[in-house]
Amino acid sequence: MPRALQARDSRPELMDDLTKGGPKLREALVHLRRLNRLFGAAAPTLYGVRRLWREAGCPRTLSILDVGSGSGDVNRRLLRWALEEGVQLHVTLVDKTEEAAKEAALYYWKESRVQIRQADLFELEADSADIVTGTQFIHHFEGAELKKAVQQMLRVSRLGVALNDIHRHWLPWSAVWLAARLVSRNPYIRHDGPLSVAKGFRAEDWEKLRQHPGLEGLDYSWRPLFRYAVMVSKSERPSDHGEAEEELH
């Protein structure tokens, strides 16, 4: 286990190496869906989207752009929610790897509300969608690049940004380390799973991030299982300053 997990781990994940990939990466995206179901990965994304949607007055049509989407499996829950609420939802999945684009196209081949796009976050146009989401995506950035990534996501959105990322803590690190070895022999899953927790966040990381221009309204909420739902709205509203933050450090 990384020593105490006090600071964010800066080592790159295998998925960050765009010179590799191929069948092993596509297999990893399939196995990642198992881990996402096991750890309830979709719920914090839905939580953030619902809050931004309600702030906007519960519009009957809504567009979501999911950055670093992989196969985009967490959006299944959002599509169900939209049907339940009577919302006409359109989702665009954006990932810069060809493997993710192909796997997402296969996963959603029957779903007319989902569009696949292979692109980099920093290539996206301003105001491309109502809400921009990132599930287990933003921990791939650190330092100045982290700030730039969130600012760019806000620029791409019309209403705001809903992030969903991992709480850096020994309990989820241990659970993911074990689960990765139980569900997969894939090297991406076994290496990147625990490392993604070590690259995750604590309350002080979000507090530091919202000191940057344009991100002062960032609001974060601790959610089960050891995740943060983070919202940055383009509308002016008071921040809840870490609603429901758990003292688990």
Kinemage of the C-alpha trace (Angstrom):
@kinemage 1
@onewidth
@group {chain A} dominant
@subgroup {mainchain}
@vectorlist {calphas} color= white
{ca met a 1} P 0.000 0.000 0.000
{ca pro a 2} L 1.298 3.522 -0.762
{ca arg a 3} L 2.657 5.042 2.435
{ca ala a 4} L -0.344 6.474 4.332
{ca leu a 5} L -1.803 7.872 1.069
{ca gln a 6} L -1.238 11.349 2.454
{ca ala a 7} L -0.314 12.946 -0.869
{ca arg a 8} L -1.709 12.179 -4.310
{ca asp a 9} L 0.385 9.640 -6.208
{ca ser a 10} L 1.934 11.186 -9.321
{ca arg a 11} L 2.806 7.966 -11.178
{ca pro a 12} L 1.075 7.577 -14.550
{ca glu a 13} L -1.463 4.844 -15.101
{ca leu a 14} L -0.961 2.323 -17.887
{ca met a 15} L -4.046 3.770 -19.587
{ca asp a 16} L -2.231 7.115 -19.838
{ca asp a 17} L 0.303 5.615 -22.254
{ca leu a 18} L -1.234 6.209 -25.673
{ca thr a 19} L 1.593 4.312 -27.405
{ca lys a 20} L 0.139 1.059 -26.067
{ca gly a 21} L -3.425 -0.237 -26.070
{ca gly a 22} L -4.929 -2.766 -28.427
{ca pro a 23} L -6.857 -5.877 -27.288
{ca lys a 24} L -5.599 -5.694 -23.687
{ca leu a 25} L -6.957 -2.158 -23.301
{ca arg a 26} L -10.319 -3.120 -24.783
{ca glu a 27} L -10.464 -6.077 -22.412
{ca ala a 28} L -9.652 -3.726 -19.517
{ca leu a 29} L -12.586 -1.486 -20.452
{ca val a 30} L -14.900 -4.498 -20.280
{ca his a 31} L -13.504 -5.591 -16.907
{ca leu a 32} L -13.704 -2.003 -15.612
{ca arg a 33} L -17.458 -2.191 -16.081
{ca arg a 34} L -17.515 -5.040 -13.540
{ca leu a 35} L -15.640 -2.938 -10.999
{ca asn a 36} L -17.889 0.051 -11.661
{ca arg a 37} L -20.976 -2.054 -10.930
{ca leu a 38} L -19.360 -3.561 -7.836
{ca phe a 39} L -18.461 -0.165 -6.350
{ca gly a 40} L -21.546 1.779 -7.470
{ca ala a 41} L -19.610 4.137 -9.733
{ca ala a 42} L -22.658 5.599 -11.467
{ca ala a 43} L -24.430 6.995 -8.400
{ca pro a 44} L -22.203 10.045 -7.684
{ca thr a 45} L -22.333 11.086 -11.354
{ca leu a 46} L -26.117 10.937 -11.301
{ca tyr a 47} L -26.120 12.882 -8.020
{ca gly a 48} L -24.128 15.731 -9.580
{ca val a 49} L -26.124 15.785 -12.805
{ca arg a 50} L -29.427 15.897 -10.917
{ca arg a 51} L -28.264 18.827 -8.803
{ca leu a 52} L -27.177 20.856 -11.822
{ca trp a 53} L -30.378 19.914 -13.652
{ca arg a 54} L -32.512 21.096 -10.742
{ca glu a 55} L -30.539 24.334 -10.467
{ca ala a 56} L -31.320 24.963 -14.132
{ca gly a 57} L -35.052 24.619 -13.479
{ca cys a 58} L -35.470 20.946 -14.464
{ca pro a 59} L -35.412 21.418 -18.251
{ca arg a 60} L -37.219 18.813 -20.347
{ca thr a 61} L -34.276 18.456 -22.724
{ca leu a 62} L -30.700 17.943 -21.565
{ca ser a 63} L -27.369 17.192 -23.212
{ca ile a 64} L -24.447 15.578 -21.406
{ca leu a 65} L -20.870 15.299 -22.610
{ca asp a 66} L -18.909 12.616 -20.745
{ca val a 67} L -15.147 13.247 -20.989
{ca gly a 68} L -12.672 10.383 -20.619
{ca ser a 69} L -15.680 8.124 -20.847
{ca gly a 70} L -14.079 4.764 -21.603
{ca ser a 71} L -16.995 2.585 -22.673
{ca gly a 72} L -19.353 5.033 -20.938
{ca asp a 73} L -21.139 2.414 -18.849
{ca val a 74} L -22.034 4.781 -15.983
{ca asn a 75} L -24.316 6.638 -18.391
{ca arg a 76} L -26.727 3.693 -18.421
{ca arg a 77} L -27.968 4.942 -15.054
{ca leu a 78} L -28.379 8.488 -16.373
{ca leu a 79} L -30.369 7.254 -19.358
{ca arg a 80} L -32.722 5.344 -17.042
{ca trp a 81} L -33.107 8.411 -14.827
{ca ala a 82} L -33.997 10.540 -17.851
{ca leu a 83} L -36.759 8.117 -18.839
{ca glu a 84} L -38.109 8.126 -15.280
{ca glu a 85} L -38.129 11.948 -15.195
{ca gly a 86} L -39.468 12.408 -18.709
{ca val a 87} L -36.278 14.197 -19.779
{ca gln a 88} L -35.176 14.043 -23.393
{ca leu a 89} L -31.497 13.240 -22.844
{ca his a 90} L -28.657 13.121 -25.343
{ca val a 91} L -25.239 11.833 -24.241
{ca thr a 92} L -21.959 12.304 -26.083
{ca leu a 93} L -19.128 10.008 -24.988
{ca val a 94} L -15.667 11.502 -25.533
{ca asp a 95} L -12.408 9.620 -25.143
{ca lys a 96} L -9.118 10.087 -26.936
{ca thr a 97} L -8.367 6.397 -27.460
{ca glu a 98} L -9.601 4.419 -30.426
{ca glu a 99} L -10.136 1.409 -28.156
{ca ala a 100} L -12.568 3.313 -25.947
{ca ala a 101} L -14.480 4.663 -28.936
{ca lys a 102} L -14.868 1.164 -30.396
{ca glu a 103} L -15.859 -0.395 -27.088
{ca ala a 104} L -18.418 2.366 -26.400
{ca ala a 105} L -19.888 1.980 -29.896
{ca leu a 106} L -20.301 -1.756 -29.288
{ca tyr a 107} L -21.761 -1.224 -25.812
{ca tyr a 108} L -24.346 1.334 -26.995
{ca trp a 109} L -25.011 0.069 -30.510
{ca lys a 110} L -28.786 -0.066 -29.867
{ca glu a 111} L -28.990 3.283 -28.033
{ca ser a 112} L -29.961 6.217 -30.294
{ca arg a 113} L -29.516 8.748 -27.467
{ca val a 114} L -25.751 8.132 -27.291
{ca gln a 115} L -23.132 9.507 -29.667
{ca ile a 116} L -19.454 8.489 -29.666
{ca arg a 117} L -16.620 10.920 -30.340
{ca gln a 118} L -12.871 10.296 -30.277
{ca ala a 119} L -11.264 13.536 -29.129
{ca asp a 120} L -9.097 15.187 -26.480
{ca leu a 121} L -10.682 17.363 -23.794
{ca phe a 122} L -8.681 20.394 -24.884
{ca glu a 123} L -9.928 20.080 -28.476
{ca leu a 124} L -13.579 20.482 -27.493
{ca glu a 125} L -15.529 23.608 -28.403
{ca ala a 126} L -17.030 25.973 -25.841
{ca asp a 127} L -20.683 25.426 -24.885
{ca ser a 128} L -20.753 21.968 -26.484
{ca ala a 129} L -23.247 20.490 -23.992
{ca asp a 130} L -25.447 21.481 -21.073
{ca ile a 131} L -23.495 19.433 -18.515
{ca val a 132} L -19.977 18.034 -18.834
{ca thr a 133} L -19.233 14.984 -16.704
{ca gly a 134} L -16.054 13.131 -15.794
{ca thr a 135} L -16.180 9.829 -13.917
{ca gln a 136} L -12.822 8.660 -12.556
{ca phe a 137} L -11.254 10.962 -15.112
{ca ile a 138} L -9.930 14.025 -13.352
{ca his a 139} L -7.504 12.070 -11.137
{ca his a 140} L -5.381 11.556 -14.257
{ca phe a 141} L -4.334 15.217 -13.903
{ca glu a 142} L -2.236 16.944 -11.263
{ca gly a 143} L -0.935 20.409 -10.449
{ca ala a 144} L -1.564 23.079 -13.058
{ca glu a 145} L -2.976 20.520 -15.491
{ca leu a 146} L -5.715 19.599 -13.009
{ca lys a 147} L -6.847 23.213 -12.793
{ca lys a 148} L -6.719 23.618 -16.592
{ca ala a 149} L -8.711 20.438 -17.143
{ca val a 150} L -11.572 21.487 -14.851
{ca gln a 151} L -11.585 25.018 -16.275
{ca gln a 152} L -11.778 23.561 -19.782
{ca met a 153} L -14.653 21.287 -18.790
{ca leu a 154} L -16.478 24.320 -17.426
{ca arg a 155} L -15.827 26.186 -20.666
{ca val a 156} L -17.245 23.304 -22.705
{ca ser a 157} L -20.438 23.224 -20.596
{ca arg a 158} L -23.427 25.557 -20.647
{ca leu a 159} L -24.768 24.781 -17.151
{ca gly a 160} L -21.825 23.294 -15.295
{ca val a 161} L -19.596 20.334 -14.564
{ca ala a 162} L -20.303 17.155 -12.579
{ca leu a 163} L -17.207 15.226 -11.507
{ca asn a 164} L -17.129 11.840 -9.822
{ca asp a 165} L -13.824 10.649 -8.427
{ca ile a 166} L -12.313 8.502 -5.755
{ca his a 167} L -11.641 9.338 -2.105
{ca arg a 168} L -7.972 8.657 -1.387
{ca his a 169} L -8.130 6.368 1.631
{ca trp a 170} L -6.706 3.015 2.682
{ca leu a 171} L -10.107 1.270 2.755
{ca pro a 172} L -10.995 1.769 -0.934
{ca trp a 173} L -7.348 1.170 -1.876
{ca ser a 174} L -7.471 -2.238 -0.172
{ca ala a 175} L -10.906 -3.076 -1.588
{ca val a 176} L -9.910 -2.165 -5.136
{ca trp a 177} L -6.583 -3.997 -4.863
{ca leu a 178} L -8.429 -7.172 -3.853
{ca ala a 179} L -11.357 -6.792 -6.257
{ca ala a 180} L -9.058 -6.124 -9.216
{ca arg a 181} L -7.341 -9.456 -8.589
{ca leu a 182} L -10.593 -11.334 -8.115
{ca val a 183} L -12.334 -10.087 -11.263
{ca ser a 184} L -9.458 -9.800 -13.723
{ca arg a 185} L -5.998 -10.904 -14.781
{ca asn a 186} L -5.719 -7.885 -17.044
{ca pro a 187} L -2.537 -5.852 -16.326
{ca tyr a 188} L -4.370 -2.530 -16.806
{ca ile a 189} L -6.943 -3.438 -14.180
{ca arg a 190} L -4.475 -4.838 -11.659
{ca his a 191} L -2.046 -1.927 -11.987
{ca asp a 192} L -4.368 1.029 -12.581
{ca gly a 193} L -7.161 0.044 -10.166
{ca pro a 194} L -5.289 0.583 -6.869
{ca leu a 195} L -3.197 3.374 -8.385
{ca ser a 196} L -6.344 5.310 -9.300
{ca val a 197} L -7.284 5.352 -5.598
{ca ala a 198} L -3.789 6.570 -4.681
{ca lys a 199} L -4.214 9.342 -7.264
{ca gly a 200} L -7.605 10.248 -5.793
{ca phe a 201} L -8.682 13.151 -3.633
{ca arg a 202} L -9.411 14.369 -0.141
{ca ala a 203} L -11.302 17.430 1.021
{ca glu a 204} L -8.191 19.597 1.116
{ca asp a 205} L -7.532 18.866 -2.565
{ca trp a 206} L -10.944 20.208 -3.554
{ca glu a 207} L -10.507 23.206 -1.273
{ca lys a 208} L -7.240 24.008 -3.011
{ca leu a 209} L -8.754 23.574 -6.465
{ca arg a 210} L -11.571 26.024 -5.836
{ca gln a 211} L -9.121 28.807 -5.093
{ca his a 212} L -8.456 29.131 -8.829
{ca pro a 213} L -10.273 31.679 -11.044
{ca gly a 214} L -13.626 30.447 -12.263
{ca leu a 215} L -13.713 27.541 -9.809
{ca glu a 216} L -14.695 29.457 -6.666
{ca gly a 217} L -18.186 27.926 -6.770
{ca leu a 218} L -16.884 24.355 -6.745
{ca asp a 219} L -18.928 22.253 -4.350
{ca tyr a 220} L -18.039 18.728 -3.265
{ca ser a 221} L -19.957 16.063 -1.426
{ca trp a 222} L -18.697 12.746 -0.026
{ca arg a 223} L -20.760 9.872 -1.404
{ca pro a 224} L -20.805 6.099 -0.884
{ca leu a 225} L -18.687 4.125 -1.629
{ca phe a 226} L -15.682 6.355 -0.909
{ca arg a 227} L -16.295 8.792 -3.727
{ca tyr a 228} L -16.692 12.502 -4.221
{ca ala a 229} L -19.420 14.102 -6.269
{ca val a 230} L -18.091 17.499 -7.340
{ca met a 231} L -20.195 20.180 -8.997
{ca val a 232} L -19.067 23.424 -10.599
{ca ser a 233} L -22.035 25.472 -11.710
{ca lys a 234} L -21.996 28.355 -14.157
{ca ser a 235} L -24.870 29.925 -12.233
{ca glu a 236} L -24.107 31.904 -9.123
{ca arg a 237} L -24.995 30.118 -5.927
{ca pro a 238} L -23.450 29.785 -2.470
{ca ser a 239} L -21.104 26.835 -2.021
{ca asp a 240} L -22.021 24.188 0.509
{ca his a 241} L -18.335 23.859 1.448
{ca gly a 242} L -18.055 20.121 1.383
{ca glu a 243} L -21.551 18.983 2.253
{ca ala a 244} L -21.605 15.555 3.850
{ca glu a 245} L -17.826 15.362 4.087
{ca glu a 246} L -16.921 12.374 6.207
{ca glu a 247} L -14.129 12.477 8.755
{ca leu a 248} L -12.417 9.337 7.512
{ca his a 249} L -8.838 10.536 7.279
